[in-house]
Amino acid sequence: MHRTLYSTPMIETFRACQRAYALTFLRCRPEPESLSFICKQFLLRVAAQINRGKITTISQMQKYIGQYWPAERLGNKYSREAVTKAFLSVYKTSLHYLAKPYRPHGSRIVGVALSVRARVPHVQVYIEDTFDLILWYPGERKLELVDFTTQPLKAADPSWPCTALLVKKYLAEKLQTRWPYKRLAINRQRLGLQDYAPDFASLDESINRLHWPEVIKDLEQMKALEEKEREDLEPLRQLMQRPHERQCRHCQIVLARLSQYQSGEEEELYLTA
């Protein structure tokens, strides 16, 4: 990955805790993935195939899941019961979305799992995010960005937009040359075993101008942290050796996963020695 390319999860983690950000994104080894994260990523892949029209029947979906289910990524990290339960949840959710895909009246699919990158000239860095589904309404000249999620949706304060919303709004401006929209809609659509109403986020232009400088400030600090990475990682390594020291909840989660990763790696080395 380019050293000056930042994604939405990176910015959100940095805002929550700079130490957790350094432990997660500035290390050589990736953070171990949770079962829920792996299942969500696979579910998004299935939904993308349905939205592209490559999966239209139950047999096609069963064949795709049987062929691409991430058994290797799951390995022996989780119990058979947990993996079986996760598989059934993914399968049933995929069946439900196949039967009722998100297709609002008057919309046309123009993008699926599209990664969009844009330069932030003030900081001379790039930001990137992936739009799970992009819908174009020719009659209304409206562009709808759909972000699929598997978690319950929480009510948001329109006067305090989240980082993901601010980034998507900035990246959407790059799409305007291809789809000259007059109205932009950003929708969080939950995937599950039942029908969920779309959750449209409102972002007033004045609110966006008020909070966007905060994102730029975070990007400046992230870039500065990149430049002195070697100096900062040594105390972070020492921190990892003191897991019982009081930390924020973000650091506790990261350190717990790192401990699991290290113990699993040592066991693997022992078994192959």
N, C-alpha and C positions, 0 to 999 in steps of 0.2 A: 504494500500500500504506500502511496505517496506520502511523504512526511508532512505535507501541508494539506492533506485531505481529511476532513472531519465529517463524521456522520452524526445523525440526531442522537443515537444512544451515547455517543462519546460526549456530546455537549451536555446532555442531561445528567450523566454521571459526574462530570466535572462540576456542574452547578450544585449537585447534592453533596459531594465530598471530593476535594482535590486529591486526597490520599487514596481513596477508593479508585479514582480515575487512574492514578499512576500505577497502582497495583494491577488494575485490569487491562489497561491499554498500552502501558509503556514497558511491559515485560516481554521477554523473548518468547515465552511459552504461552499459548492461549489459555484462557480460563476454562475449566471444565464445564460442560454444558449440562443443564438440568434436563430431566425427563420431559417436563412440560415445555421447555424451549425447543427440544428436538421434535416433539409432536406438533407444536405450533408451526414450525418451519415446514414440516412435511405436509401438514394440512393446507398451508398456503400454496404449496406446489400443486396439490390436487385441485384446489380452487382455481389456480391459474390455468391448468389444463382444461378445466370445464369452461372457463371464460373464453379461452381461445377456440373452443369448439372441437378440441381433440378428444374429449371424453363426453359422449352423449348418451351412453347406455350403461346399465349396471355392470354388464359383463366387461366392458372396457375399463370401468373404474376398478373392478376387482382385479383385472389383469395388471393394471398400472400399480395398484397398491402391493400386489404380490411380488411384482418385479422390483420395485424401488423402495420398499419399506426399509428404513435405516437400521437393520439388525446389527451391522458392524459397529455403528456409532453407539448403539446401546450396550453391546458387549455383555459383560457379566457385572456391570455396575449396579444393576437394579434387580430386584426379585422378579421371579417369573410371574407372580401374581400382579405386580405393579405394571410390568410390560404388557401383559395380556389385557389388563383393564384399560391401559392407555391405547392399545391397538383398537379395541372395541369402540372406545370413545371417538377415535379418529375415523373409523370406518362408518359409524352411524352418523356422525356429523357430515361426512362426505356424501353419504346417501341423501341426507336432508338437503344439502346445498344443490346436489345434482337435480333433485326434484323441483326445487324452487330457487334457481339462481337469481342474483340481484339484477333485475332488468327493469328499471323504471320506464314508464310510458314516454315515448318520444326521444329516448336516449339511443345513442349508438356507441358501441365499444371502439375506442381508438387507441387504447393502450392497456397492456396487461403486464404486471410485474416490471414496470419501466423504471430504471434507475436514472435519475436526473441529477446532474452536477452543474454547479454555477460558481463563478468566482466572486469573492467578496473583495472588491478593490481596496477598501479601507484598510484591510489587514493583509492583503496579498495571500490569501488562502482560498481553498475550495471547500464547499460544503456539498454533501450528497445525501439523498434519501431515495427510497423506492416507493413508488405509488402502486399499490396492489391492483387497482383498477381505475381507469380513466374513462369517463363517459362524456360524450359531446351531444348537446341538444341543439341541433341546427336551427330549429324554429325559434328558440329563445336566445340563441347564441350564448349558451351557458355551458361552463365546464365544471364537471363534478369529479373531485379526487376522492377515491374511496380507500380507506385504510381498514383492512380486516383485522379483527381481534377476537380472541377466545375468552377474554376476561370480562367480567361485568363492567358496564360503563358507569363512570362516576360523573356526577354533575360538576360542571366547570363554571368558574366565575368569568363572565365575558370581559370584565375589566382587567383580569390578570391571566392572559392567554399563556398556555404552556409552551415550552420550547419547540416541541414538534409542530405545533400550529404555526408559529412564527417562521420556522424553517420552510414548511410546506408553502406558505404564502410567498416567501421570497423566491423559491424555486418555480412556483407557478407562473411568475412573470416571464420566465424563460420560455414557457410553453405558449405564451400568448402570440408569438410570431407564427406558430403552426395552427393554433386554434384561436382566432381573434375574439375572445370572449368578452362580453359586457358584464357578465356576472359569474362569480366564482363561488362554488360550494365545496366545502371540505367536510367529508362524512366519515364517521367511524361506524363501521358496520360489524356487529358481533356475529360470529359463526357459532352455531350450537345446534341442539336437538329440537329447537322450536323457533318460531318466527320472532325476529326482533325488529323493532322500528328503527329506522336510520337516525343517527345522532349527528345532526348538522351543527358544526361549530361556527359561531358568528365572530368575525374579527373586523371591527370597524377600522377604517383607514387611519383615523387619528390615534386609536389605541395601538395599532401596529407601529406607527411612527414613534410613539412614546416608549415602547418596550424593545424595539429592534436594537437600539444602541446598547442595551444590556447584553444581547447576544454577541454583538461586535466586541464588547469589552471582554467577554468570556473567551472568544476566539483569540484575542490578543494575548491573554494570559496563558492559554493552552499552547500557543506558538512559542511563547517565552519559556514555558516549561519543557518543551521539546528541545530547545537549544541547550539547556543545562541538565539534560536527562541523566548523564553519567554521574554528576555530582549529587543529584537527588535520589538516585536509586539505592545508594549504599545505606542511608538511614532507613529506607523502606525495607531493605533486606533484613536489617536488624529488627525492624518492627515485626516482620514475619516470624522471627524467632521468639517473640514475646506474645504468644496468642492470648494469654490470660490478662494482659493489660487492658484497661478499660478503653473501649473504642466506640465510635458511633455505630449505628446499626448497619450502615452501608459497608463499613470496613469489616464488621463482624461476619457479614454474609460472604464477602470476598475471601477473607482469611480462612473461613471454614471450608470453602470450596477448594482453596489452594492446598489445605491440609489433606483433603480427600484425594486431590490429584497427586500429591507427592507420595502418599501412602500407597496409592494404586500403582504408581510408577515403580516404587521400590519392590512391591510384590511381583510385578512383571519381570523386573531384572533378576529377582531371586529365582523365579520359575524357569527363566531361560538360561541361567548360568550353568 
